[in-house]
Amino acid sequence: MKSKVALTILAVTLFAFLVGCATIQSKLPGPKPLAKIVVFVGDGMRSASGEEISIGASKTFRAEGRDEANNPVSVGNPVWSATNPGIVEITPSVGPKVTIKGVKEGTTDIVVESGGVKKVVESIYVR
């Protein structure tokens, strides 16, 4: 019984320590870790979700990283893919900026992943 109590106290103490370390890390100056990815069309600030692309036409999509406080951080070299790859062509498939070309009529989502963070850009329509 004493060993269960000791293990419980140890687990609670370790958890409190780790939470405290995360809190201290978030308040330290310097670059913060990537917490989310946002995706825009071209060089503007328009969200890429719900974007329409004509068959044979292309649009540039750009990924940016944000920390937990929504401050800009490096997005690294994200990997891009389509949930329905026959609808669009993505070139290059790695990097913060890609060109997405409409190949055939339909709808697909675009998945952008970097450093364990994933963003799904929903409903890209090719007409």
Phi, psi and omega in degrees: 000318180297325180291326177293319178295316180296318178295321178296314178298317179298316181296317179295317179297316179297317178299314180298320178298313181295320176297318178298318178297318179296321179295315178297316180301320183291340181261351180287146176290163179108178183296139179259159180287154177296126180246330178205161179242135173244146184234130180240160175269127177061214181266001180276191182248018180279129179299145182277345181298136179077012182290144175253139177228133177283152176301129181087346179268164181227154173222148177269132175245143183230130178258139175230149179263153176224146174272186183298333180268011180069022175275147179297135172221167180297136175269353181070219178244082182294153176259131182251142175208162178249141178289338176231079190298343178285348183274321182228163173239129182247123178222135342291171181269356179227135177132166183285344181227129181226164173250130179246121183251134175286125183256313178211160185297137178155188181232142177214160170257152176249130179253128179238124182230137177206130176054036179083001178256136185234138175233133175250117176270111188274147168057071170267120185259129173248126183235000000 
